[in-house]
Amino acid sequence: MRFEWFNLDETHDGVAAQPAGLSRRDFMKAGVAGGGLLLGFFVPGASTRAHAAQVKLTNLPNAFLRIASDNSVTVQVNRLEFGQGVQTALPMLIAEELDADWSQMRSELAPAGDAFKDPMLGMQMTGGSGSINHSYLQYREIGAKARLMLIAAAAEQWQVKPEQVKTSKGMLLGPAGQKAMYGAFADAAMAQPVPTTVKLKDTRDFRIIGTPVKRLDARLKSSGKQQFGLDFTPPDTKVALVARPPVFGARVAKVDASKARAIKGVIDVLEVATDRGGRGVAVIGDGYWPAKQGRDALVIEWDTSANEKISSDQQFADYKALAQTPGTSAKKADISKLASAPKKITAVYEFPYLAHAPMEPLNCVVDLKAESCTVWAGTQFQSVDLRAIAASSGLRPEQIVLNTMMAGGGFGRRAVPTSDYIVEAVNVAKAYKATGKEGPVKVIWSREDDIKGGYYRPSHVHRAEIGLDDKGNILAWRHTIVGQSILAGTPFESFAVKNGVDGTMVEGMGAPYDVPLNLSVHNAKANVPVLWWRSVGSTHTAFVMETLVDEAAHVAAMDPVAYRKKLLGQTHPRHVAALDLAVAKSGYGKRVLPKGQSWGVAMHESFNSVVAYVVTASLENGAPKLIKVTAGVHCNLAVNPLTIEAQVQGAALMALGTTLPGAAITLKDGIVEQQNFSDYRVPRMADMPLVDVYLVPSVDAPTGMGEPGLPPLAPAFANALFRLTGKRLRKLPFDLASA
């Protein structure tokens, strides 16, 4: 990656603290008892666009900052860290305004609690690429307040005016040469009143924000010492594996557990409630291996009589038929010129179900007692999961401690409105407790469980009819999307499903291009649990939009970059800047590619960030090969450029995975056919192209970057392949033979 406008000086490589596993109440007590400054607050409705402003704050606990007597500064991160870098980027925001020395910074993952809610969403969660975007002001204000409290404490002891006290890299400096590290005044600062207003730094004065900072968790992860949820096993923990019904929502008709109970190390075999009204069988053992052997030895007859049994081939046939009829209107435009247009494009696209397939499968530890419940999980949805634990355990929320564990990926699977894997683990703990036994129970999902366990990116069919004039100008565009709604029946339906249209299904359609798009949707029903998947609706809408715009450019006999800029007009400068940057850095249009290679271009905005890709591709033994990717990114201010680089590279590789043969979840008679990486394709090291990332300079408040790097990669690759083969690819994963 090349950051031509950033200082690449070496930075300190801090070491992240292990998750404390404390409740909010215990954390506050520990902070006070241990000495030091403990600070937090909530900023309702704070604008993510404001910066260097005078801000009035409401003094409610939200995110915690602890300055200890040893001068270490520990930040409670109110998100899940699962590879995206928030455990470094959020402390950077505090360190900047606190004027701390970066070598002193530490971070911990906050447990579930009202104090740690997302200030824009009113719930504690990690998703929607909102961590930095939503907490940019929040965490800077925490640092700024703490700095003023330290200054006030020093001024009081030195008997000078606060404005005479300065700070520099974790030190307080007095007018008569006084010097003290922050830790020396941490206790005194805690006694100071919390400022009601703070003035944040001008972006010109940043010395940490905007610089490439090495991650606080890098050393633990690279040394194998980082503790993930799957690694966490409290004393006396028993391990449970659950035999889940092969058809979603099915139930146990009969079970023979005699062979399972005979296996050494198996403690019990219990029938438990599973997701979507189903019933399964939990095998509890002294460890993973006896529990797995016991589960393998179960003989179960399943009752699937009440359950719909989806088959993928039939579903796609039904979706295609439905796509030929108008659905619920999502966007209206005059398409009266469609029938008489001299040139037309008609296209039908197919997108399969996709599993999230994080490297760390799902897991959850539950210690259920008569009056309390402690849970450890790598959850993206602390607020939702906390309520679900209360409902399933029969306890009050204040009796529950939900500890956020480091997670090895998730991509949305750990943010489930039904809290399926959390609730199931509580159900197992309840069944175990009902037998008279006590102690923590750890429910582990195998890789096969994870792949077959549901909550997939929905399958979709798109049908497009585009009319163009003789010069390739788009006169009318009729478009229909068929697929399951992610949000119907969830707590998000009330505000994210409008007039029968799930906003996630149509996001990215039309805009930013100036085209007369008449868009409708069919919300299909299916007995397959579905969920957001990294970049949500843009996983399919970007592919459709960017390949169709490329096709329209070909009809117009125009360069695809010039055609896009023509459609953008003068009202989308961020898109133009990202596209121009990718084009300039790639050499597109200026250098001649080797024989057998071709260019491909695509761009897309999601989560208020724009990513443009210029790629080169070839065919190796008839198979598509992505060679190089050049990214132009406009995400406003990049808090940590190294994080942006990692996000874009990771998202590009994940997107590449969607194009590879076998990257699909298929069902037959209601049963998922894939079970492991042997038959569900994910990208590997050999598939990784060279990825160069360039950032458009900006001082505006940051926008989201966890997901925007994914959507435009596959269409850019498909557009390059068209120039090699003359074939338009209408399916993911790619299938050149049927194109």
Disulfide bonds with the S-S distance in Angstrom:
none
